[in-house]
Amino acid sequence: MKARILLIEDNPQNRYLATYLLEHAGMDVVAAENGKVGIDLAESSRADLILLDIQLPDLDGYQVAAALRQGKAVDTPIVALSSFAMSGDREKALNAGCSAYIEKPIDPDKFVDQIKALLPATASG
Amino acid sequence: MSSNAVDETALGIPLPPAALLSAIVEASDDAIVSKDLSGVVTSWNRGAERIFGYSAAEMIGTPITVLIPSDRQGEEPKILERIRRGERVDHFQTVRVRKNGEHFDVSVTISPIKDATGRIVGASKIARDISVQKEAERALQRAKEWTEAANKRLQEVDRLKSEFLATMSHELRTPLNSIIGFSGILLQQIPGPLNAEQVKQMTMVVNSARHLLSLINDLLDLSRIEAGRTELQWQEVDVAQVIEEVLKAQEPVAKQKQLTLEKRVGDLPVIETDRKRIYQVLLNLVSNALKFTHEGGVKVEARQKDGAVIVEVTDTGIGIAPDQLQNLFQAFRQVEGSARRRYEGTGLGLYLCRKLLDLLGGEIRAESEPGKGSRFSVRLPLKRPVKKDQ
């Protein structure tokens, strides 16, 4: 079965970039352009992994992560994507409930492998 | 008899007690006055003349209320009330008026005066001009308020600065996400095959974008250090492992330039430091060494010595002239000269290394012989240094 990724990212170029790389690696991608839509989709998409941008226009990524952890995505890996890269951002994301943190700009040579390593064993790339 | 007369001539004639008291009152710096129970002045010393500006002739027989500002006239009946009850008013701080109309701060002590039968007949009042003292207090208060306001402004500036850094970090990296991402995808030839020339050009785009990213990172790191906002993550670090990772990351560069890249690492203790920062410093040194070397190679050596771990990065590169060696670890000091323009860089790398090592309690030194090569030595303490300022 194809791995299904929920991508919550407001920047269209970034959304296209991540979607392109993941789909090329044989994954299904469901995209949300803001936090609220992301939280809704988390319930219906049954994603194996959630990629979550931290700088979103409505709720920020920390709030989205916290909401997801209380709702339908209790166990799904949530991977924070952030271009803040200030010390403390990683801790903040992990404290909010994220399972991992990838610094932007993403490295197109490594991104797919990073995601594959974080997918639950039941979902394959 | 005669001896008595001689003594009196020599020592002065003692004053009778009442006259002595009167002399003391006259000599006092404070205003010492008395008034009857209706508040009319009955005596007025020289101190009072000096402080209030009225002579004894002007004041005796005059109500004491001429000394009280119009907005404080209510004080006098209350004072008189207490005096009539036989109470004393101690060090009452208030404001009075001089003859010239000037208001000033005074401290007054008022006590009842009793006659021989014990009946209260009036009050004595000792007033001290405390305007200088009060002005000093007010100045101190103003200074305090000013300092507090300045502190607040500083905190605000600090907050804005860190907000600015976070925003810049985000804004500068966002376009790079596209540039690095899509040029990488094109180079991986996912959308379609590239010809040799296209691969060469896309490689240049990717390398430039990655270089730009590292410059932005250096700048942001420096701004954070300068703003005192670097958060270090102290942990147990195996330096040998960090060296291994640095060499692995730089292997492709060495290969491309056909340079050797070796390491000689002895037995190293685990040290307490910030792994990411050490990686950053060593990566910077090795990548610098490779950048300025065109023949031969780079060697990384590490050993324990005198309660520290020493890491040395030695190259067979172009070297650094002695006069430029001393400015090497200053900001924006990439070694100057037209020949050096072909080496890209901001000149921030070594400055950043030094700043990071300062934070980690370490040191960095360089020695070099132009044309032969350079050696950079980093000294890392085994334990987290005890901070003096915290």
Chai-1 contact restraints between the chains, C-beta under 6 A:
chainA,res_idxA,chainB,res_idxB,connection_type,confidence,min_distance_angstrom,max_distance_angstrom,comment,restraint_id
A,Q13,B,S178,contact,1.0,0.0,6.0,A-B,restraint_1
A,N14,B,N177,contact,1.0,0.0,6.0,A-B,restraint_2
A,L17,B,G181,contact,1.0,0.0,6.0,A-B,restraint_3
A,H24,B,I190,contact,1.0,0.0,6.0,A-B,restraint_4
A,S83,B,H170,contact,1.0,0.0,6.0,A-B,restraint_5
A,S83,B,R173,contact,1.0,0.0,6.0,A-B,restraint_6
A,S83,B,T174,contact,1.0,0.0,6.0,A-B,restraint_7
A,F84,B,A166,contact,1.0,0.0,6.0,A-B,restraint_8
A,F84,B,S169,contact,1.0,0.0,6.0,A-B,restraint_9
A,F84,B,H170,contact,1.0,0.0,6.0,A-B,restraint_10
A,A85,B,S169,contact,1.0,0.0,6.0,A-B,restraint_11
A,M86,B,A166,contact,1.0,0.0,6.0,A-B,restraint_12
A,S87,B,E231,contact,1.0,0.0,6.0,A-B,restraint_13
A,G88,B,E231,contact,1.0,0.0,6.0,A-B,restraint_14
A,K104,B,R173,contact,1.0,0.0,6.0,A-B,restraint_15
A,K104,B,N177,contact,1.0,0.0,6.0,A-B,restraint_16
A,P105,B,R173,contact,1.0,0.0,6.0,A-B,restraint_17
A,P105,B,L176,contact,1.0,0.0,6.0,A-B,restraint_18
A,P105,B,N177,contact,1.0,0.0,6.0,A-B,restraint_19
A,P105,B,I180,contact,1.0,0.0,6.0,A-B,restraint_20
A,P108,B,G181,contact,1.0,0.0,6.0,A-B,restraint_21
A,P108,B,G184,contact,1.0,0.0,6.0,A-B,restraint_22
A,P108,B,I185,contact,1.0,0.0,6.0,A-B,restraint_23
A,D109,B,G184,contact,1.0,0.0,6.0,A-B,restraint_24
